[in-house]
């Protein structure tokens, strides 16, 4: 059973020094980040010894020791843990005091409530080791030849660095081998945590993480150059990254303007990526009620320039080749003539606006003033039901979809798209109106990240 699991050990513990402190910091960071991003695995904590790893029961990553090296490392662990006779909570208490005295109060305040509670006690040589299933996951060296033809990993990497920066986490020395990948070279999981550091002062984190990303991408580039005839260098979508990130930050010199933040890189990538435009079939699905309830009302309008938005999301070339743009609106029924006329006037204006932006507008009705209905015992809006039906029927027609909604009812259908190998993007209004699993499981953004595409009137 163990052979089907990866066991995550900190990188940089080969010399046997500070093993327990490295493992402690890794466990804290894992628990601090778990559930916040889709590149963080759903770990299981297993009680084991390093000698068990040496026997080949689990595949340890990112470190790659031989059996003899792991046996030697287990001796170091034994020496460090020899004095421990108490439960893990006492170890946590002792380490909190040590971390506080060695690293100042900022780190300890961040970690105070982040220590995991769902793994077994630690005694003797045993350690709590985070593990997860190895199914359909590949090490960096197994997919490096796929990366030049698949620019998606680069966008994933930039978005992940942007997420870490927002969490006040400084990235020290992440390497290409600190991630696991799927067969196509897309990044699946981060597997090295002890090279991340939570900072209480966030003023310098952005600049630090931009430089860290430049260093990481330079490592990709060097290895690709040495082993794969510089295929990455020949890709047009990599040229700006080299000129505006790697050269100025890694070599301290370039004629190109430096990227100021990760969003600039992401927007640049969206305009540069080449995904076989003529073959890629894109669908855009708009949940009108969810998106416009806060934006487009009788009192005020914040209109989205959808052409500009889609050009930023997909790049101008692909956005002009979108196969399907569907918006579903609930059409209420009122017995009162005056109330019906007022509502109808607003809905017709909204419908005209959406049609002018290229959407096919579908009406959803239930002969009532409210959209609520019951499906399989669950209360759901009829317009959501209609949009889900359309998305279901479009599954085989499309290669990529953009869902404009934060409603949780769409989770199953977009997961189905992803399970069928489709590219899925989600844009919603705000955290309050967004199902919490969207940012964790999908390529998700909030609309204010595209504020240039909104007309405030």
C-alpha positions as CSV (number, residue, x, y, z in Angstrom):
1,X,0.0,0.0,0.0
2,X,2.8,2.4,0.9
3,X,4.4,2.1,-2.5
4,X,1.4,4.0,-4.0
5,X,2.2,7.0,-1.9
6,X,4.7,9.9,-2.0
7,X,6.2,10.8,1.4
8,X,7.1,14.5,1.5
9,X,10.4,15.2,3.3
10,X,12.1,18.6,3.4
11,X,14.7,19.3,0.8
12,X,18.1,20.2,2.2
13,X,18.3,17.8,5.1
14,X,20.9,15.5,3.5
15,X,23.7,16.7,5.9
16,X,21.6,15.6,9.0
17,X,21.5,19.1,10.6
18,X,18.4,20.6,12.0
19,X,16.2,17.8,10.7
20,X,13.5,18.2,13.3
21,X,13.4,21.9,12.9
22,X,13.1,21.5,9.1
23,X,10.3,19.0,9.5
24,X,8.5,21.1,12.0
25,X,8.6,24.2,9.7
26,X,7.4,22.1,6.8
27,X,4.4,20.7,8.8
28,X,3.5,24.3,9.9
29,X,3.6,25.6,6.4
30,X,1.6,22.7,5.0
31,X,-1.1,23.2,7.5
32,X,-1.1,27.0,7.0
33,X,-1.5,26.5,3.2
34,X,-3.7,23.4,3.1
35,X,-7.0,24.1,1.4
36,X,-6.0,27.5,0.1
37,X,-4.7,26.6,-3.3
38,X,-5.2,23.8,-5.8
39,X,-1.4,23.1,-6.0
40,X,-1.4,22.1,-2.3
41,X,-2.2,18.4,-2.1
42,X,-4.7,16.9,0.3
43,X,-2.1,15.4,2.6
44,X,-2.5,12.4,5.0
45,X,-0.2,12.4,7.9
46,X,1.4,9.0,8.6
47,X,3.6,7.9,11.5
48,X,6.8,6.4,10.2
49,X,10.5,6.2,10.6
50,X,13.1,7.1,8.0
51,X,14.2,3.5,7.9
52,X,10.8,2.6,6.7
53,X,11.4,5.0,3.8
54,X,14.8,3.3,3.2
55,X,13.0,0.0,2.8
56,X,11.2,1.3,-0.2
57,X,7.7,1.3,1.4
58,X,7.1,4.9,0.3
59,X,8.6,7.1,-2.4
60,X,10.3,10.1,-0.6
61,X,10.2,13.4,-2.5
62,X,11.7,15.9,-3.1
63,X,14.8,14.3,-1.5
64,X,16.1,11.2,-3.3
65,X,18.2,9.2,-0.9
66,X,19.6,5.7,-1.3
67,X,18.8,3.2,1.5
68,X,22.2,3.7,3.1
69,X,21.8,7.4,3.2
70,X,18.3,7.2,4.7
71,X,19.6,4.8,7.4
72,X,22.3,7.3,8.2
73,X,19.8,10.1,8.4
74,X,17.6,8.1,10.7
75,X,20.5,7.9,13.1
76,X,20.6,11.7,13.2
77,X,16.9,11.8,13.8
78,X,17.3,9.2,16.6
79,X,20.0,11.4,18.3
80,X,17.7,14.5,18.0
81,X,14.7,12.7,19.3
82,X,16.4,10.6,22.0
83,X,15.4,12.9,24.8
84,X,11.7,13.1,23.8
85,X,9.3,11.0,25.9
86,X,6.3,13.3,25.6
87,X,3.5,13.7,23.1
88,X,3.8,15.8,20.0
89,X,2.1,18.8,21.7
90,X,5.0,19.1,24.1
91,X,7.4,19.0,21.1
92,X,5.3,21.8,19.5
93,X,5.5,23.9,22.7
94,X,9.3,23.4,22.8
95,X,9.8,24.3,19.2
96,X,7.6,27.4,19.5
97,X,9.9,28.7,22.2
98,X,12.9,27.8,20.1
99,X,11.5,29.4,16.9
100,X,10.5,32.5,18.9
101,X,14.0,33.0,20.3
102,X,15.8,32.3,17.0
103,X,13.6,34.0,14.5
104,X,11.8,36.8,16.3
105,X,8.1,37.2,17.1
106,X,6.8,37.6,13.5
107,X,7.2,34.0,12.5
108,X,5.8,32.5,15.7
109,X,2.7,34.7,15.6
110,X,2.0,33.4,12.1
111,X,2.5,29.8,13.0
112,X,0.8,29.9,16.4
113,X,-2.4,28.4,15.1
114,X,-1.0,26.5,12.1
115,X,0.5,23.3,13.6
116,X,-1.4,20.2,12.3
117,X,-3.6,18.3,14.7
118,X,-4.6,15.4,12.6
119,X,-1.4,13.2,12.6
120,X,-0.2,10.7,15.2
121,X,2.0,11.2,18.2
122,X,5.8,11.3,17.7
123,X,8.0,9.2,19.9
124,X,11.4,7.7,19.6
125,X,12.5,7.6,15.9
126,X,9.0,8.1,14.5
127,X,8.1,11.2,12.6
128,X,4.7,12.6,11.3
129,X,5.3,12.5,7.5
130,X,2.8,14.1,5.1
131,X,1.8,11.7,2.3
132,X,-0.5,11.6,-0.7
133,X,-1.4,9.2,-3.5
134,X,1.0,8.9,-6.5
135,X,-1.7,8.3,-9.1
136,X,-0.9,9.8,-12.5
137,X,1.8,12.1,-11.1
138,X,5.3,12.6,-12.5
139,X,8.6,13.9,-11.3
140,X,10.1,16.9,-13.1
141,X,12.8,14.9,-14.9
142,X,10.0,12.7,-16.4
143,X,8.2,15.5,-18.1
144,X,10.9,18.2,-18.8
145,X,10.8,17.4,-22.5
146,X,7.1,18.3,-22.5
147,X,7.5,21.8,-21.1
148,X,8.6,23.7,-24.3
149,X,5.4,22.6,-26.1
150,X,3.1,23.3,-23.1
151,X,3.2,26.9,-21.8
152,X,0.4,26.3,-19.3
153,X,2.9,25.3,-16.6
154,X,4.4,28.8,-16.8
155,X,1.1,30.5,-16.2
156,X,0.4,28.1,-13.3
157,X,3.8,28.9,-11.8
158,X,3.3,32.7,-12.0
159,X,-0.2,32.5,-10.5
160,X,1.1,30.3,-7.7
161,X,3.9,32.8,-6.9
162,X,1.2,35.5,-6.9
163,X,-0.9,33.5,-4.4
164,X,2.1,33.0,-2.1
165,X,3.0,36.7,-2.2
166,X,-0.6,37.5,-1.2
167,X,-0.2,35.1,1.8
168,X,3.0,37.0,2.9
169,X,5.1,34.0,2.0
170,X,8.7,34.6,0.8
171,X,9.9,32.0,-1.6
172,X,13.6,31.3,-1.0
173,X,15.1,28.6,-3.3
174,X,12.3,26.6,-5.0
175,X,13.6,24.4,-7.8
176,X,11.9,22.8,-10.8
177,X,12.0,19.4,-9.0
178,X,10.0,20.8,-6.1
179,X,6.8,20.3,-8.1
180,X,5.0,17.2,-9.4
181,X,3.4,17.3,-12.9
182,X,0.7,15.5,-15.0
183,X,1.7,13.6,-18.2
184,X,1.3,16.8,-20.3
185,X,3.7,18.8,-18.1
186,X,1.1,20.8,-16.2
187,X,2.0,21.5,-12.6
188,X,-0.1,19.4,-10.2
189,X,1.4,19.9,-6.7
190,X,4.1,21.7,-4.7
191,X,6.1,19.2,-2.8
192,X,8.7,21.4,-1.0
193,X,7.7,23.6,1.9
194,X,10.7,24.2,4.1
195,X,12.0,26.8,1.5
196,X,9.0,29.0,2.1
197,X,9.0,31.6,4.9
198,X,6.1,33.5,6.3
199,X,7.0,37.2,6.8
200,X,5.2,39.7,9.0
201,X,6.5,42.6,7.0
202,X,5.2,42.3,3.4
203,X,6.9,45.4,1.9
204,X,9.8,43.5,0.3
205,X,8.1,40.2,-0.5
206,X,6.9,41.1,-4.0
207,X,10.4,42.1,-5.2
208,X,11.9,39.1,-3.4
209,X,9.5,36.6,-5.0
210,X,9.9,38.1,-8.5
211,X,13.6,37.5,-8.2
212,X,13.0,34.0,-6.9
213,X,10.7,33.3,-9.9
214,X,13.4,34.6,-12.2
215,X,16.0,32.2,-10.6
216,X,13.6,29.3,-10.9
217,X,12.8,29.9,-14.6
218,X,16.5,30.3,-15.3
219,X,17.0,26.8,-14.0
220,X,14.3,25.5,-16.3
221,X,16.0,27.4,-19.2
222,X,19.5,26.1,-18.4
223,X,18.4,22.5,-18.1
224,X,16.3,22.7,-21.3
225,X,19.3,24.2,-23.1
226,X,21.7,21.5,-22.0
227,X,19.4,18.5,-22.6
228,X,16.8,19.6,-25.2
229,X,18.5,21.9,-27.7
230,X,17.1,25.1,-26.2
231,X,13.5,24.3,-27.3
232,X,12.2,26.6,-24.6
233,X,14.3,29.5,-25.9
234,X,12.8,29.1,-29.3
235,X,9.2,29.6,-28.1
236,X,7.9,33.2,-28.7
237,X,5.9,33.1,-25.5
238,X,9.1,32.7,-23.5
239,X,10.9,35.7,-25.1
240,X,9.3,38.4,-23.0
241,X,9.7,36.4,-19.8
242,X,13.4,36.2,-20.5
243,X,13.7,39.9,-21.4
244,X,11.5,41.4,-18.7
245,X,12.1,39.0,-15.8
246,X,15.1,36.7,-16.1
247,X,17.6,39.1,-17.6
248,X,16.9,42.1,-15.3
249,X,16.6,40.2,-12.1
250,X,19.0,37.4,-12.6
251,X,21.7,39.2,-14.6
252,X,20.9,42.8,-13.4
253,X,20.7,44.2,-16.9
254,X,18.3,44.4,-19.8
255,X,16.9,46.9,-22.4
256,X,13.4,45.8,-21.6
257,X,11.1,47.2,-18.9
258,X,11.0,45.0,-15.7
259,X,7.7,43.4,-14.7
260,X,6.4,45.2,-11.7
261,X,4.1,42.4,-10.4
262,X,2.9,38.9,-11.2
263,X,-0.3,40.2,-12.8
264,X,1.7,41.9,-15.5
265,X,3.3,38.6,-16.3
266,X,0.0,36.8,-16.4
267,X,-1.5,39.3,-18.7
268,X,1.5,39.2,-21.0
269,X,1.3,35.4,-21.1
270,X,-2.4,35.5,-22.0
271,X,-1.6,37.6,-25.0
272,X,1.4,35.5,-26.0
273,X,0.5,31.9,-25.5
274,X,0.0,29.8,-28.6
275,X,-2.5,27.0,-28.0
276,X,-3.1,25.9,-31.6
277,X,-5.7,28.7,-32.1
278,X,-7.4,27.1,-35.1
279,X,-8.1,23.9,-33.2
280,X,-9.0,25.2,-29.8
281,X,-12.8,25.5,-29.3
282,X,-13.7,27.9,-26.5
283,X,-17.1,28.4,-24.7
284,X,-18.1,31.3,-22.4
285,X,-21.0,30.7,-20.0
286,X,-22.5,33.6,-18.0
287,X,-24.7,33.3,-14.9
288,X,-26.4,36.6,-15.3
289,X,-28.0,36.8,-11.8
290,X,-24.7,35.9,-10.0
291,X,-22.5,38.4,-11.9
292,X,-24.9,41.3,-12.4
293,X,-26.9,41.3,-9.2
294,X,-24.2,43.6,-7.7
295,X,-23.0,45.3,-10.9
296,X,-26.1,46.1,-13.0
297,X,-29.1,47.4,-11.1
298,X,-31.8,50.0,-11.5
299,X,-29.8,52.5,-9.6
300,X,-26.3,52.1,-11.0
301,X,-24.4,50.2,-13.6
302,X,-20.9,48.8,-13.7
303,X,-20.7,47.4,-17.2
304,X,-18.1,44.8,-18.3
305,X,-16.4,45.2,-21.6
306,X,-16.6,41.6,-22.5
307,X,-14.6,41.8,-25.7
308,X,-11.7,43.4,-23.7
309,X,-12.1,41.0,-20.9
310,X,-12.0,37.9,-23.1
311,X,-9.0,39.4,-25.0
312,X,-7.1,39.6,-21.7
313,X,-8.2,36.1,-20.5
314,X,-7.4,34.3,-23.8
315,X,-5.4,36.7,-25.9
316,X,-6.8,38.6,-28.8
317,X,-6.3,35.9,-31.4
318,X,-8.2,33.2,-29.5
319,X,-10.9,35.6,-28.2
320,X,-11.9,36.3,-31.7
321,X,-12.4,32.6,-32.3
322,X,-14.7,31.8,-29.4
323,X,-17.2,29.2,-30.5
324,X,-20.0,29.8,-28.0
325,X,-21.1,32.6,-25.7
326,X,-24.2,31.8,-23.7
327,X,-25.9,34.0,-21.0
328,X,-28.9,32.7,-19.1
329,X,-31.4,35.2,-17.6
330,X,-34.3,34.5,-15.2
331,X,-37.5,36.0,-16.6
332,X,-39.9,36.5,-13.6
333,X,-43.7,36.5,-13.8
334,X,-45.7,39.3,-12.0
335,X,-49.5,39.5,-11.8
336,X,-49.2,43.3,-11.1
337,X,-49.0,45.1,-14.5
338,X,-46.9,48.0,-13.2
339,X,-44.4,45.8,-11.4
340,X,-44.1,43.6,-14.5
341,X,-43.5,46.6,-16.8
342,X,-40.8,48.1,-14.5
343,X,-39.0,44.8,-14.3
344,X,-39.4,44.0,-18.0
345,X,-37.9,47.3,-19.0
346,X,-34.8,46.6,-16.9
347,X,-34.4,43.1,-18.2
348,X,-34.8,44.1,-21.8
349,X,-32.1,46.7,-21.3
350,X,-29.8,44.1,-19.8
351,X,-30.6,41.6,-22.6
352,X,-29.8,44.2,-25.3
353,X,-26.5,45.0,-23.5
354,X,-25.5,41.3,-23.4
355,X,-26.5,40.7,-27.0
356,X,-24.4,43.7,-28.1
357,X,-21.5,42.0,-26.4
358,X,-22.0,38.9,-28.5
359,X,-23.9,36.6,-26.1
360,X,-26.8,34.4,-27.1
361,X,-29.3,35.2,-24.3
362,X,-31.5,32.3,-23.1
363,X,-34.6,33.0,-20.9
364,X,-35.3,30.7,-18.0
365,X,-38.9,30.9,-16.6
366,X,-41.0,29.1,-14.0
367,X,-44.1,31.3,-14.0
368,X,-43.2,32.8,-10.7
369,X,-41.6,36.0,-9.3
370,X,-38.6,34.0,-7.8
371,X,-36.2,31.7,-9.6
372,X,-36.2,29.0,-6.9
373,X,-37.2,25.5,-7.8
374,X,-36.4,22.0,-6.3
375,X,-34.3,19.5,-8.2
376,X,-33.6,16.1,-6.5
377,X,-34.5,17.6,-3.2
378,X,-32.2,20.6,-3.5
379,X,-33.3,24.2,-3.9
380,X,-31.7,25.7,-7.0
381,X,-32.5,28.6,-9.3
382,X,-34.1,27.7,-12.7
383,X,-31.6,29.8,-14.6
384,X,-28.8,27.8,-13.0
385,X,-30.5,24.6,-14.0
386,X,-30.8,25.8,-17.6
387,X,-27.2,27.0,-17.8
388,X,-25.9,23.6,-16.4
389,X,-28.0,21.8,-19.0
390,X,-26.4,23.9,-21.8
391,X,-22.9,23.3,-20.4
392,X,-23.6,19.6,-20.2
393,X,-24.8,19.4,-23.8
394,X,-21.7,21.4,-24.9
395,X,-19.1,19.1,-23.2
396,X,-17.9,17.4,-26.4
397,X,-18.0,20.5,-28.5
398,X,-15.5,22.5,-26.5
399,X,-11.8,22.3,-25.5
400,X,-11.8,25.3,-23.0
401,X,-14.5,27.1,-21.0
402,X,-14.8,30.2,-19.0
403,X,-17.5,30.2,-16.4
404,X,-18.6,33.7,-15.2
405,X,-20.2,32.9,-11.9
406,X,-19.3,32.1,-8.3
407,X,-22.4,29.9,-7.6
408,X,-21.6,26.5,-6.1
409,X,-24.2,24.7,-8.2
410,X,-21.8,24.8,-11.2
411,X,-19.0,23.0,-9.3
412,X,-19.9,19.5,-10.5
413,X,-20.3,20.4,-14.2
414,X,-17.0,22.3,-14.4
415,X,-15.2,19.5,-12.6
416,X,-16.7,17.2,-15.2
417,X,-15.1,19.4,-17.9
418,X,-11.7,19.2,-16.2
419,X,-12.0,15.4,-15.7
420,X,-12.6,15.2,-19.5
421,X,-9.3,17.0,-20.2
422,X,-10.9,20.4,-20.9
423,X,-9.3,23.7,-19.8
424,X,-11.5,25.4,-17.1
425,X,-11.4,29.1,-16.0
426,X,-13.7,30.7,-13.5
427,X,-14.2,34.5,-12.9
428,X,-16.5,35.7,-10.1
429,X,-17.4,39.0,-8.5
430,X,-16.1,38.7,-4.9
431,X,-15.2,36.2,-2.2
432,X,-18.6,36.7,-0.5
433,X,-20.4,35.5,-3.7
434,X,-18.0,32.7,-4.6
435,X,-18.1,29.1,-3.6
436,X,-14.9,28.5,-1.6
437,X,-13.9,25.4,-3.6
438,X,-13.4,27.4,-6.9
439,X,-10.2,29.2,-5.9
440,X,-8.8,25.9,-4.5
441,X,-9.6,23.6,-7.4
442,X,-9.7,25.7,-10.5
443,X,-8.0,28.5,-12.4
444,X,-10.0,31.2,-10.7
445,X,-9.9,35.0,-10.6
446,X,-12.0,37.8,-9.3
447,X,-13.4,40.4,-11.7
448,X,-11.5,43.2,-10.0
449,X,-8.3,41.7,-11.4
450,X,-9.6,42.9,-14.7
451,X,-10.6,46.4,-13.5
452,X,-9.5,47.9,-16.9
453,X,-12.4,46.0,-18.5
454,X,-15.1,47.6,-16.3
455,X,-16.9,50.8,-17.0
456,X,-17.9,52.4,-13.7
457,X,-21.0,54.6,-14.5
